[in-house]
Amino acid sequence: MTLPEAIKEQVEAFAKEKGLSKKEKEEFLKYIEKYYKESQIDPWEAIGVVTAQSLGEPATQATLRTFHMAGSAEVSVASGMDRILEIVDGLKKIQTPVMYVYLNPPYNKDEKKAREFAKSLEEITIQDIAVVKEDFVKKTIKIIFNEKEIKRRDVDLKAVLKKLEAKIKGDFDEKKLVYTIKLPKDMSLMKIRKLSQSLERLQISGVKGIKRALVKKEGDEFIITTSGTNLKAILKKKEVDHTRTYSNNIHEVAEVLGIEAARYLIIEELFKAYMGANLLVDKRHLALVADAMTARGVITPIGRTGIAGRKGSVLARAAFEETNKHLVEASVWNEVDYLKGIVENLIVGLPIKAGTGRVKLKMKLG
């Protein structure tokens, strides 16, 4: 039996690291081959059902354990479960978008430089350093700057005023630190409010989407973790090691690095989420979920709007959710169910076409 090259390389590296003799290495290789053979999937095994059970059952138990804890009102049910649901539902807007930014030398070895760079990444908008007030009667908008916040955030006020003037002309009172914008008398209240809100969101510095950037030590180097993500912009920075930096936003990774990178991230993020809930699962189950979600070249959620709702079998679609809708649509389009899957065969009372149900026996009588 031939082992994959990746496993052979790992065996070679392990043997070299541990200083195994030629005979010990051969014995170890035989053990690996035996284990690899036993780990392979048998023909016609229902791997989809096994995966669903292997991932669903521990997750259910973890949720039940949380609900049954004494004082469960103070315990967050999230403990990994919310993140699992985010991933399998393919949500574009996630609760805690995070990036792990690895740095190039000398930033990864110098804490001061790493902190300076981290500070430069944090997005600062007008509302962070000022209060925007509208006057609907006088038809004016006033931006009242906070001197303490300007100093604390080390903001260049002249550069801020240039950005404001580029967007809309106004008068600046240096003593009171107030930027006043006079609007046309016929301007509607809705347009004034929209303009006010757009001024609040006007970006002054940093990277859009990065709300916070913190430096921490990992091993013998400093890395930056961010609250908020913008992978495309971060990878363009010369200080950043683009070969290791990543975001936990699957859709962002798919857009910037491609669907294969997103597939790998789904596996890793699911594994971390299960481990966070103290659930041990085989990564091959997670890989199957990732394969199903990325097979079409885009992130497809698992559910009635995604994989479950696009099954080839009419009965399988109808058995999940929206039964009437699927049966009516199948009737209108004259669809035929060939009973190839597990669910549809169970519904009509036939043996499933998997495992022993896939084997046909012939007997010679007489």
N, C-alpha and C positions, 0 to 999 in steps of 0.2 A: 504493500500500500504506500502511495506517495503522499507525503505531507505537503501542505502549501509552503511556498518559499518563505513567507513571513514567519511561520512557526519554526521552520528550520533555522532561520536567522536568530530567533529568540533562544533556541536551544544552544546554538553555537556561543552566543553571548553569555548565557548562563554557565555553560561548561567552562568557558574561559575565566569567568569571574570567580567560580568556585574551585578552579584548578582540578577539574575532573580528569582522570586518566582515560586512555582510549577505550578500555573495557567498560569503565563506569559510564562513559558517554554513550556507548552502544546500548547498554542496559537501560539508561535513562531514555534514550530515543525509542526503544521498544515499548517502554511504559507509556510514553507520549502517544505513540501510534495506536496502542490499545485503547487508551483513553479517548483519543480523537475518533476512532472507529465507533466506540460505544456512544459517543456524543452525537453522531450523525442521525438525521431523521430517517425513520423507516419509510419505505414506499407507501404512498396513499395515506400517510398519517394526517389527521385533521389538525394541522398546526394552527390554523386560525382560531379554532375553538379552544385548543390548549392554551394559546396565548391569551385569549380573552379571559379564560378562567384564572390563569396564573397571575394576571395583572389586576383583574376585577375583584377577586375574592379577598386578597390581602388589603386592598384599598378600602373595601367595605368594612372589614374587621377593624381597620385603623380608625375609621369614622365612628363606628359603634363604640370602640374603646373610649374615644374622646368624649362622646355624649354621656357615657355611663360613669365618667370620673366624678368623684366627689367635688362639688364646687365647680362644675363644668361651665357655669356662666362666665367664669374668669379665664377659661381656656380657649384659645383660638382653634377653631376646627381646621384652620389652614394647614398647619404642620405638614406641609408638603402637598396636601390634597388640592388646595386651590390652584397651585402651580401645575399639578397634573392635569386638571380640568382646562386650564388656560392653554396648555400645549395641545391636548387631543382635540379641543374645540377650535384650534387654529385661530385664536383671538389676535387681532392686530393691535389692539390697545390693551396692554398688560398692566397689572397693578404695580409691579416694581421693576421697571426697565433699568437694567444695570449693564455697565461695560467694565471689562477688565483690561486696562491699558498698560501694556508692557513697554518699557522705554529702552532706547538705544543708549550706549555709553556717550557721555559721562553721566547722563541723567539718572540712569538706573543704579549708580553707585554713590551719587551725591544727594543726600536728603534735601539740602537747601535748594538745589537746582530743581529737584523733583517737585518740591512744594511750590516753587515759583511757577513752574510749568502747569501744575495742577490748578493754581489760582487763575492762570490765564485762560483756562478752559471753561470756567464757570460763566454761564450766560448771565449778563446783567442787562435788564430792561429799564425803561423810564420809571415804571412803578416800583422798582427796587430802591430808587434814590430820590423819588419825588412823589407828590400827590397831584393828581390831575382833577381839576374842578371845572364843571361847565356852568355857565350862566345863561339860561335859556331866554331870559328877558333882554339882557344886554347883548346877547349873541356873541359871547366870548368864551374862550377856553384858557384857563390859567394853569401853568405847570409850576408848582411851588417846590423848589429843590430843598432837600434835607442835607444841610452842611455836614452833619455828623456822619451820615451814611456815605456821602461822597468821599470823605476822608478815610473812613473805615474800609471802603471798597477800593480805595486808591484810583478813583475815576478822574479822568481829565475832562473838566467841565467845558473847556473850549471845544474839544472834539465832540462832546455831546451836543453843544449848541449848533455846530456845523451840520450834524446829522438832522437836527430838528429843522434847521433852515432849508435843508435839501428837501425835506418832506413838505413843510408848510412855513411860510414867512410869518415872523412875529417880532415883538419888541421885548428886549431883555433888560430887567432892572437889576443891576449888579449888587446894589445895596440889599435889596430884599430877596435876591435870588429867585425872581419870578419871571417866567417867560409867558407873555400875554399874546394870544392869537385873536385877532378881530375877524369875525366871520360875516359873510353877506347877510343883510337883514332878512332876505327872503329864504334863507336856508332852513329846511325843516328840522324839527326837533329830533327825528330819527337819524338824520344825517349828522347832526351835531353829536349825538350819542355814539354813533359808529366811529366817527373821527376821534372822539375822546378815547374810546376803547383801543383803537389802532395805535394811538400815541402811547398809551400805557404799555402796550406790547412791543413798542419799538426797541429793537436790539441795539445796545450801545457797544458791548464788547463780548468776548468769549465765543463759545460754540453753541449754536442754536440747539436747544433740547437738553443741554447739560446743566442741571440745576445745582449739583454739588459735586465736587471732586476731592477725594481724600487719598492721602498717601499712606501706604502701609508697607511693611517689610515682609517679603516672601522669600525665604531662604537667605541668600546673600545679596539680594537686590531689592530695590524699591519699585513698587508698582502703584498704579492709580486706579481706584475704583470710583465709578461715577454713578450718581443718581440721575437717570435720564440717559438716552442714547442718541448718537448720531455717528454711526460707524463710518459712513462715507467721508465725512469731514475730518474725523479723527485720523483715519488712515493716510490722509494727505500730509499730516504733520511730520516734518523731518525728525522730530524727537521721538517719534513712536516706532516701535518694532512691529511692523504690520504683519509679520509672520506668526505672531502669537496673540495679538490683541483680538478680542472678540466681544460680541454683544449677546445678551440673552434673549433678544427679540428675533424670533425665527424668521418673520417676514422680512425684516431689515437685512438679515444675513443672506436670505435667498435673493433679494434685490441687488445687494452689493457683491456678494461672492459666488452666487449661483446655487442651484437646487441641491447639488451634492453636499455643499457645505451646510446647508439647512438640514439635510437628512442627518448628517453627523451630529449637529447641534441638538436635534430632537432627541436622539439616543442619549446624549450626555446629560441634557437637562432633565429628561424623564428619570434617568438613573439617579441624579442628584436629588430629585424631588422624592423618589421612593426611599432613598437612603435617609433623607431628612425626616421621613415619617417612620423610620426604623423598620423598613420593609426590604427584605433581600429578594431580588428578582434576577433571573437570568437575562443577560444583555441581549440574547438572541430573540427573546420575546419583544423587547423594546425595538430591536432592529426591524422586526416584521411590521410593527406599527409604523415606524418611520418610513419603511418601503411603501406601505399602503398609502400613506399621507403624501408622499412625494412622487409617486409613480407617473402622474399625469404631467409632471414638469412644473407644477405649482403646488403650494401648500393647500391640501384638501382636508377639511375637518372631518372628524368621525362623528356622524350624527345624521339626522334626516336631511340636512342641507348639504351634506358631503357624501362620504363613502356609503353609509347605510341607505341614503336616499337615491343612490345611483346604481344599485345592484341590478344585474341583468334579470333576476327573477322577480316576477310580479308579486308572487306570494311572499317572498322574503321582504320586499319593500312594504307590502301591506301589513305584514306581521309586526313591523317595528313601530311606526306611527302613521297617522293620517291614512287609515285603512280605506275609507270611502274614496278619498281623492285618488289613490293609486289604482284601485280597482276600476273606477270610472275612466281614468285616463287610459288604462290598458285596454278597456273595451272600445273606447273611441279609436285608438290607434291599432286595434286588432293584434295586440301582442300575444305571443305564445310563450308559455312557461315550459321549458324542457326538463324541469326537475333535476337539475345538475348539482345543486347545492344541498347542504344539510337541512336548513330550516324548511325549505319547501317540501322535502321528502318526509320530514317529521309531521308536517301539517296534514299531508294526504295519507299518512300511515304506511309509507314504504320504507324499506331499509335504506339507510343513508349510503351514498356512493363514496365512502371513505373507509379506510381500514379493511376489515374482513368483508364489509359490504361491497367492496370493489372487486372481490374475487368471485369468479364463476366456475362452478364445477361441472364436469361432464362425466357421465357414467355409462359404461358399456354393459347393457343388460343381456343375459343369456350366454 
